[in-house]
Amino acid sequence: GLVRDRNVILGARTGRPIRDHSLRVGRNARVRSGTVIYGGTSIGDDLQTGHNVVIREENRIGDALKIWNNSCIDYGCTIGNNVRIHNNVYVCQYTEIGDDVFLAPGVMLANDKYPVRFEGLKGPTIGRGAIVGMNATLMPEVKIGDEAVIGAGSVVTKDVPARRMAFGNPARVVGTVDAFQRARAGSPAKSRRKK
């Protein structure tokens, strides 16, 4: 069930020494032009890529990944099911992303506390169902809890607990997702729309 455009490279060979160079992609993949997926990676069913996507080696990716134009998943990541990665997103090496996560356009993930040292790299851990807003940056080793929401343009330097909302530079927890949803449900604009 693989559908792929011209100008797609599947199984590109890395210069890094890895044990297994084989590429595994599940059923019903749709891979668009300019995409490069390296060998040594395993991807589940229902993959969809935009144009000019790069997925590096030694990644373990679940079902139904949707990754849009000009985004990159670097090597050594673990990504769950039903993850959506929008345009111009960089997922750094050794990142962990849970099921049902959404990364908005321009999200940047970092893994190196001391740039250019290339030792002890560890990307963020993003919990199940979390939402990371447009142009947010997550610094190395931060943990974003399940169903947390990170506001657009935020720089996250500390962990954010589950079902909390955080924004700013540096990002600070400003409330709970539940309180936001209750306030939104009772807002005058919402009430007018129901009439």
MIDOSE-1310 file (N, C-alpha, C; in nm, 2 decimals, decimal comma, always signed):
residues 195
glvr	+0,08/-0,12/+0,00/+0,00/+0,00/+0,00/+0,08/+0,13/+0,00; +0,21/+0,12/-0,03/+0,30/+0,24/-0,03/+0,27/+0,32/-0,15; +0,24/+0,45/-0,13/+0,22/+0,55/-0,24/+0,33/+0,65/-0,22; +0,42/+0,66/-0,32/+0,53/+0,76/-0,31/+0,54/+0,84/-0,44
drnv	+0,58/+0,97/-0,42/+0,61/+1,05/-0,54/+0,74/+1,02/-0,59; +0,78/+1,08/-0,70/+0,91/+1,08/-0,75/+1,00/+1,16/-0,66; +1,13/+1,14/-0,67/+1,22/+1,22/-0,58/+1,21/+1,19/-0,44; +1,19/+1,06/-0,40/+1,18/+1,02/-0,27/+1,30/+0,92/-0,25
ilga	+1,37/+0,92/-0,13/+1,47/+0,83/-0,10/+1,43/+0,75/+0,02; +1,42/+0,62/+0,00/+1,38/+0,53/+0,11/+1,50/+0,44/+0,14; +1,55/+0,43/+0,27/+1,66/+0,35/+0,30/+1,80/+0,42/+0,28; +1,80/+0,55/+0,29/+1,93/+0,62/+0,28/+2,03/+0,56/+0,38
rtgr	+2,15/+0,56/+0,34/+2,25/+0,50/+0,43/+2,32/+0,61/+0,51; +2,32/+0,59/+0,64/+2,39/+0,69/+0,73/+2,54/+0,66/+0,73; +2,62/+0,76/+0,76/+2,76/+0,75/+0,78/+2,79/+0,70/+0,92; +2,70/+0,70/+1,01/+2,72/+0,66/+1,15/+2,72/+0,51/+1,16
pird	+2,80/+0,45/+1,25/+2,81/+0,30/+1,26/+2,68/+0,25/+1,33; +2,59/+0,18/+1,27/+2,47/+0,13/+1,33/+2,47/-0,02/+1,30; +2,40/-0,10/+1,38/+2,39/-0,24/+1,36/+2,30/-0,28/+1,24; +2,19/-0,22/+1,22/+2,09/-0,26/+1,13/+2,06/-0,14/+1,03
hslr	+2,08/-0,16/+0,91/+2,05/-0,05/+0,81/+1,92/-0,07/+0,74; +1,84/-0,17/+0,78/+1,72/-0,20/+0,71/+1,61/-0,10/+0,75; +1,52/-0,06/+0,66/+1,41/+0,03/+0,68/+1,28/-0,05/+0,68; +1,20/-0,03/+0,79/+1,07/-0,10/+0,79/+0,96/+0,01/+0,80
vgrn	+0,87/+0,01/+0,70/+0,76/+0,10/+0,70/+0,63/+0,02/+0,68; +0,53/+0,04/+0,77/+0,41/-0,04/+0,77/+0,32/-0,01/+0,65; +0,20/-0,06/+0,65/+0,11/-0,05/+0,54/+0,05/+0,09/+0,52; +0,01/+0,12/+0,40/-0,07/+0,24/+0,36/+0,01/+0,37/+0,39
arvr	+0,14/+0,37/+0,35/+0,22/+0,49/+0,37/+0,20/+0,58/+0,25; +0,20/+0,71/+0,27/+0,19/+0,81/+0,16/+0,31/+0,90/+0,18; +0,41/+0,89/+0,09/+0,54/+0,96/+0,11/+0,55/+1,06/-0,01; +0,57/+1,19/+0,02/+0,57/+1,29/-0,08/+0,71/+1,34/-0,12
sgtv	+0,72/+1,41/-0,23/+0,84/+1,44/-0,30/+0,94/+1,51/-0,20; +1,07/+1,48/-0,22/+1,17/+1,54/-0,14/+1,19/+1,47/-0,01; +1,11/+1,37/+0,03/+1,13/+1,30/+0,15/+1,25/+1,21/+0,15; +1,33/+1,20/+0,26/+1,44/+1,11/+0,27/+1,41/+1,04/+0,40
iygg	+1,40/+0,90/+0,40/+1,39/+0,82/+0,52/+1,51/+0,73/+0,52; +1,59/+0,73/+0,63/+1,71/+0,65/+0,64/+1,68/+0,51/+0,68; +1,77/+0,42/+0,64/+1,77/+0,29/+0,69/+1,80/+0,28/+0,84; +1,76/+0,17/+0,90/+1,78/+0,16/+1,05/+1,67/+0,21/+1,13
tsig	+1,56/+0,25/+1,06/+1,44/+0,30/+1,13/+1,32/+0,21/+1,11; +1,23/+0,21/+1,21/+1,11/+0,13/+1,20/+0,99/+0,22/+1,22; +0,89/+0,22/+1,12/+0,78/+0,31/+1,12/+0,65/+0,22/+1,11; +0,55/+0,25/+1,18/+0,43/+0,17/+1,18/+0,34/+0,20/+1,05
ddlq	+0,22/+0,16/+1,06/+0,12/+0,18/+0,95/+0,08/+0,32/+0,94; +0,03/+0,36/+0,82/-0,04/+0,48/+0,79/+0,05/+0,61/+0,80; +0,17/+0,59/+0,77/+0,26/+0,71/+0,77/+0,22/+0,80/+0,66; +0,22/+0,94/+0,69/+0,20/+1,04/+0,58/+0,30/+1,15/+0,60
tghn	+0,37/+1,18/+0,49/+0,47/+1,28/+0,50/+0,43/+1,40/+0,40; +0,47/+1,52/+0,44/+0,46/+1,63/+0,34/+0,59/+1,63/+0,26; +0,62/+1,74/+0,19/+0,73/+1,75/+0,11/+0,86/+1,78/+0,19; +0,97/+1,73/+0,14/+1,10/+1,77/+0,20/+1,11/+1,73/+0,35
vvir	+1,06/+1,61/+0,38/+1,07/+1,56/+0,52/+1,20/+1,47/+0,53; +1,27/+1,48/+0,64/+1,38/+1,39/+0,67/+1,35/+1,31/+0,80; +1,36/+1,18/+0,79/+1,35/+1,09/+0,91/+1,48/+1,01/+0,91; +1,56/+1,04/+1,02/+1,69/+0,98/+1,02/+1,69/+0,83/+1,08
eenr	+1,80/+0,77/+1,10/+1,82/+0,63/+1,14/+1,79/+0,61/+1,29; +1,77/+0,49/+1,33/+1,76/+0,44/+1,46/+1,64/+0,51/+1,53; +1,53/+0,53/+1,46/+1,41/+0,58/+1,52/+1,31/+0,47/+1,53; +1,23/+0,47/+1,63/+1,12/+0,37/+1,65/+0,99/+0,46/+1,66
igda	+0,91/+0,44/+1,55/+0,79/+0,53/+1,53/+0,67/+0,44/+1,52; +0,56/+0,48/+1,59/+0,44/+0,40/+1,59/+0,35/+0,43/+1,46; +0,23/+0,39/+1,47/+0,13/+0,41/+1,36/+0,08/+0,55/+1,35; +0,04/+0,58/+1,23/-0,03/+0,71/+1,19/+0,05/+0,83/+1,22
lkiw	+0,18/+0,83/+1,20/+0,26/+0,95/+1,20/+0,22/+1,04/+1,09; +0,19/+1,16/+1,11/+0,17/+1,26/+1,01/+0,27/+1,37/+1,03; +0,36/+1,39/+0,93/+0,47/+1,49/+0,95/+0,47/+1,57/+0,82; +0,45/+1,70/+0,84/+0,43/+1,79/+0,72/+0,56/+1,85/+0,67
nnsc	+0,55/+1,94/+0,58/+0,66/+1,99/+0,49/+0,78/+2,04/+0,58; +0,90/+2,01/+0,53/+1,02/+2,07/+0,58/+1,05/+2,04/+0,73; +1,00/+1,93/+0,77/+1,03/+1,89/+0,91/+1,13/+1,77/+0,92; +1,20/+1,76/+1,03/+1,30/+1,66/+1,04/+1,29/+1,59/+1,18
idyg	+1,30/+1,46/+1,18/+1,32/+1,38/+1,30/+1,46/+1,32/+1,29; +1,54/+1,37/+1,38/+1,68/+1,33/+1,38/+1,69/+1,19/+1,44; +1,81/+1,13/+1,46/+1,82/+0,99/+1,49/+1,80/+0,96/+1,64; +1,76/+0,83/+1,67/+1,76/+0,78/+1,80/+1,63/+0,82/+1,88
ctig	+1,52/+0,85/+1,81/+1,40/+0,90/+1,88/+1,30/+0,78/+1,90; +1,21/+0,80/+1,99/+1,10/+0,71/+2,01/+0,97/+0,79/+2,00; +0,89/+0,75/+1,91/+0,76/+0,83/+1,89/+0,64/+0,74/+1,88; +0,54/+0,77/+1,96/+0,42/+0,69/+1,97/+0,33/+0,69/+1,85
nnvr	+0,20/+0,65/+1,87/+0,10/+0,64/+1,77/+0,03/+0,78/+1,76; -0,02/+0,80/+1,64/-0,11/+0,92/+1,61/-0,05/+1,05/+1,65; +0,08/+1,06/+1,62/+0,15/+1,19/+1,64/+0,15/+1,27/+1,52; +0,12/+1,40/+1,54/+0,12/+1,50/+1,43/+0,23/+1,60/+1,45
ihnn	+0,31/+1,61/+1,34/+0,43/+1,71/+1,35/+0,41/+1,80/+1,23; +0,38/+1,93/+1,26/+0,35/+2,02/+1,15/+0,47/+2,07/+1,08; +0,46/+2,18/+1,00/+0,57/+2,23/+0,91/+0,68/+2,29/+0,99; +0,80/+2,27/+0,93/+0,93/+2,34/+0,99/+0,95/+2,30/+1,13
vyvc	+0,94/+2,18/+1,17/+0,96/+2,13/+1,30/+1,09/+2,05/+1,31; +1,17/+2,07/+1,41/+1,29/+1,99/+1,43/+1,28/+1,91/+1,56; +1,29/+1,78/+1,54/+1,28/+1,68/+1,65/+1,43/+1,63/+1,67; +1,49/+1,67/+1,78/+1,64/+1,64/+1,80/+1,66/+1,50/+1,84
qyte	+1,78/+1,45/+1,83/+1,82/+1,32/+1,87/+1,78/+1,29/+2,01; +1,74/+1,16/+2,03/+1,71/+1,11/+2,16/+1,59/+1,18/+2,23; +1,49/+1,21/+2,15/+1,36/+1,27/+2,20/+1,27/+1,15/+2,22; +1,18/+1,16/+2,32/+1,07/+1,07/+2,34/+0,94/+1,14/+2,33
igdd	+0,85/+1,09/+2,24/+0,72/+1,16/+2,22/+0,61/+1,05/+2,23; +0,51/+1,08/+2,32/+0,41/+0,98/+2,35/+0,30/+0,98/+2,24; +0,20/+0,90/+2,26/+0,09/+0,89/+2,17/+0,01/+1,02/+2,16; -0,05/+1,05/+2,05/-0,15/+1,16/+2,03/-0,09/+1,30/+2,06
vfla	+0,04/+1,32/+2,04/+0,10/+1,45/+2,06/+0,09/+1,54/+1,93; +0,07/+1,67/+1,95/+0,07/+1,76/+1,84/+0,18/+1,86/+1,86; +0,27/+1,88/+1,76/+0,37/+1,98/+1,75/+0,34/+2,08/+1,64; +0,31/+2,20/+1,68/+0,26/+2,30/+1,58/+0,38/+2,35/+1,50
pgvm	+0,35/+2,43/+1,39/+0,46/+2,48/+1,30/+0,57/+2,55/+1,38; +0,69/+2,52/+1,34/+0,81/+2,59/+1,39/+0,86/+2,54/+1,52; +0,81/+2,44/+1,58/+0,85/+2,39/+1,71/+1,00/+2,34/+1,70; +1,08/+2,37/+1,79/+1,22/+2,33/+1,80/+1,25/+2,26/+1,93
land	+1,31/+2,14/+1,92/+1,35/+2,06/+2,03/+1,50/+2,06/+2,04; +1,56/+2,07/+2,16/+1,70/+2,08/+2,18/+1,74/+1,96/+2,27; +1,87/+1,92/+2,25/+1,92/+1,81/+2,33/+2,06/+1,82/+2,39; +2,12/+1,94/+2,37/+2,26/+1,96/+2,40/+2,27/+2,08/+2,50
kypv	+2,30/+2,05/+2,63/+2,31/+2,16/+2,72/+2,44/+2,24/+2,69; +2,54/+2,18/+2,64/+2,66/+2,25/+2,61/+2,69/+2,23/+2,46; +2,65/+2,32/+2,38/+2,66/+2,29/+2,23/+2,79/+2,25/+2,18; +2,79/+2,16/+2,08/+2,90/+2,11/+2,01/+2,99/+2,02/+2,09
rfeg	+2,94/+1,97/+2,20/+3,02/+1,87/+2,28/+2,98/+1,73/+2,24; +2,86/+1,71/+2,19/+2,81/+1,58/+2,13/+2,83/+1,46/+2,23; +2,82/+1,49/+2,36/+2,82/+1,38/+2,46/+2,70/+1,41/+2,56; +2,64/+1,30/+2,60/+2,53/+1,31/+2,69/+2,41/+1,38/+2,64
lkgp	+2,38/+1,36/+2,51/+2,27/+1,42/+2,44/+2,14/+1,36/+2,49; +2,04/+1,44/+2,53/+1,91/+1,39/+2,57/+1,81/+1,50/+2,53; +1,72/+1,46/+2,44/+1,61/+1,55/+2,41/+1,50/+1,55/+2,51; +1,39/+1,63/+2,48/+1,28/+1,64/+2,57/+1,20/+1,50/+2,57
tigr	+1,12/+1,49/+2,67/+1,02/+1,38/+2,68/+0,88/+1,45/+2,68; +0,80/+1,41/+2,58/+0,67/+1,48/+2,57/+0,56/+1,37/+2,59; +0,48/+1,39/+2,69/+0,38/+1,29/+2,73/+0,26/+1,29/+2,64; +0,19/+1,18/+2,66/+0,07/+1,15/+2,58/-0,03/+1,27/+2,57
gaiv	-0,07/+1,30/+2,45/-0,17/+1,40/+2,42/-0,13/+1,54/+2,45; +0,00/+1,57/+2,47/+0,04/+1,71/+2,49/+0,04/+1,79/+2,36; +0,02/+1,92/+2,37/+0,01/+2,01/+2,26/+0,12/+2,11/+2,28; +0,21/+2,13/+2,18/+0,31/+2,23/+2,18/+0,29/+2,33/+2,07
gmna	+0,27/+2,46/+2,12/+0,23/+2,57/+2,03/+0,33/+2,61/+1,93; +0,29/+2,69/+1,83/+0,38/+2,74/+1,72/+0,50/+2,81/+1,78; +0,62/+2,78/+1,72/+0,75/+2,84/+1,74/+0,79/+2,82/+1,89; +0,74/+2,73/+1,96/+0,79/+2,70/+2,09/+0,92/+2,62/+2,08
tlmp	+1,01/+2,64/+2,19/+1,13/+2,57/+2,20/+1,14/+2,49/+2,33; +1,17/+2,37/+2,32/+1,18/+2,28/+2,44/+1,33/+2,25/+2,46; +1,38/+2,29/+2,57/+1,53/+2,27/+2,60/+1,56/+2,12/+2,64; +1,69/+2,09/+2,64/+1,73/+1,95/+2,67/+1,67/+1,89/+2,80
evki	+1,62/+1,77/+2,79/+1,58/+1,69/+2,90/+1,46/+1,73/+2,97; +1,39/+1,84/+2,93/+1,26/+1,88/+2,99/+1,16/+1,77/+2,97; +1,07/+1,76/+3,07/+0,96/+1,66/+3,06/+0,83/+1,74/+3,05; +0,75/+1,71/+2,95/+0,62/+1,77/+2,93/+0,52/+1,66/+2,96
gdea	+0,43/+1,69/+3,07/+0,34/+1,59/+3,11/+0,23/+1,55/+3,02; +0,16/+1,44/+3,04/+0,05/+1,41/+2,96/-0,05/+1,52/+2,95; -0,10/+1,54/+2,83/-0,21/+1,64/+2,80/-0,18/+1,78/+2,84; -0,05/+1,81/+2,86/-0,01/+1,95/+2,89/-0,02/+2,04/+2,76
viga	-0,03/+2,17/+2,78/-0,03/+2,26/+2,67/+0,08/+2,36/+2,68; +0,16/+2,38/+2,58/+0,27/+2,48/+2,58/+0,23/+2,59/+2,48; +0,23/+2,71/+2,53/+0,18/+2,83/+2,45/+0,28/+2,86/+2,34; +0,23/+2,92/+2,23/+0,31/+2,96/+2,12/+0,43/+3,05/+2,16
gsvv	+0,54/+3,03/+2,10/+0,66/+3,12/+2,13/+0,73/+3,09/+2,26; +0,68/+3,00/+2,34/+0,74/+2,97/+2,47/+0,88/+2,91/+2,46; +0,96/+2,93/+2,56/+1,09/+2,86/+2,57/+1,08/+2,78/+2,70; +1,08/+2,65/+2,69/+1,05/+2,57/+2,81/+1,19/+2,52/+2,86
tkdv	+1,22/+2,56/+2,98/+1,35/+2,53/+3,05/+1,33/+2,43/+3,17; +1,21/+2,42/+3,21/+1,18/+2,33/+3,33/+1,06/+2,24/+3,29; +1,05/+2,13/+3,37/+0,94/+2,04/+3,35/+0,80/+2,10/+3,36; +0,71/+2,05/+3,29/+0,57/+2,10/+3,30/+0,48/+1,98/+3,33
parr	+0,41/+1,99/+3,45/+0,33/+1,87/+3,49/+0,21/+1,84/+3,39; +0,16/+1,72/+3,41/+0,05/+1,68/+3,33/-0,07/+1,77/+3,34; -0,14/+1,80/+3,23/-0,26/+1,88/+3,22/-0,25/+2,02/+3,28; -0,12/+2,07/+3,26/-0,10/+2,21/+3,30/-0,07/+2,29/+3,17
mafg	-0,10/+2,42/+3,18/-0,07/+2,51/+3,07/+0,05/+2,60/+3,11; +0,14/+2,61/+3,01/+0,26/+2,69/+3,04/+0,29/+2,78/+2,92; +0,34/+2,90/+2,94/+0,38/+2,99/+2,83/+0,48/+3,09/+2,89; +0,55/+3,16/+2,79/+0,64/+3,26/+2,83/+0,79/+3,22/+2,80
npar	+0,88/+3,32/+2,83/+1,02/+3,29/+2,81/+1,09/+3,35/+2,93; +1,13/+3,26/+3,02/+1,11/+3,12/+3,02/+0,97/+3,08/+3,05; +0,92/+2,97/+3,01/+0,78/+2,93/+3,03/+0,75/+2,90/+3,17; +0,63/+2,95/+3,22/+0,59/+2,92/+3,35/+0,45/+2,86/+3,35
vvgt	+0,42/+2,78/+3,44/+0,29/+2,72/+3,45/+0,19/+2,83/+3,49; +0,08/+2,84/+3,41/-0,01/+2,95/+3,44/-0,15/+2,90/+3,48; -0,17/+2,77/+3,48/-0,30/+2,71/+3,51/-0,31/+2,57/+3,47; -0,44/+2,52/+3,48/-0,46/+2,38/+3,44/-0,54/+2,38/+3,31
vdaf	-0,53/+2,28/+3,24/-0,61/+2,26/+3,11/-0,76/+2,26/+3,15; -0,79/+2,19/+3,26/-0,93/+2,18/+3,30/-0,99/+2,32/+3,33; -0,92/+2,41/+3,40/-0,97/+2,54/+3,43/-0,99/+2,62/+3,30; -0,89/+2,61/+3,21/-0,91/+2,68/+3,08/-1,03/+2,63/+3,00
qrar	-1,05/+2,50/+3,00/-1,17/+2,44/+2,93/-1,30/+2,49/+2,99; -1,30/+2,50/+3,13/-1,42/+2,54/+3,20/-1,45/+2,69/+3,16; -1,34/+2,77/+3,17/-1,36/+2,91/+3,14/-1,40/+2,93/+2,99; -1,35/+2,86/+2,90/-1,38/+2,87/+2,76/-1,53/+2,83/+2,74
agsp	-1,57/+2,72/+2,81/-1,71/+2,68/+2,79/-1,81/+2,78/+2,84; -1,77/+2,86/+2,94/-1,86/+2,97/+2,99/-1,84/+3,11/+2,94; -1,75/+3,12/+2,84/-1,72/+3,25/+2,79/-1,84/+3,31/+2,71; -1,86/+3,44/+2,71/-1,97/+3,50/+2,64/-1,97/+3,47/+2,49
aksr	-1,85/+3,46/+2,43/-1,84/+3,43/+2,28/-1,90/+3,30/+2,26; -1,87/+3,20/+2,34/-1,92/+3,07/+2,33/-2,07/+3,06/+2,34; -2,12/+3,14/+2,44/-2,26/+3,14/+2,47/-2,34/+3,20/+2,35; -2,28/+3,30/+2,29/-2,35/+3,37/+2,18/-2,36/+3,27/+2,06
rkk	-2,25/+3,19/+2,04/-2,25/+3,10/+1,93/-2,36/+2,99/+1,94; -2,39/+2,95/+2,07/-2,49/+2,85/+2,09/-2,63/+2,89/+2,06; -2,66/+3,03/+2,07/-2,79/+3,07/+2,05/-2,84/+3,07/+1,91
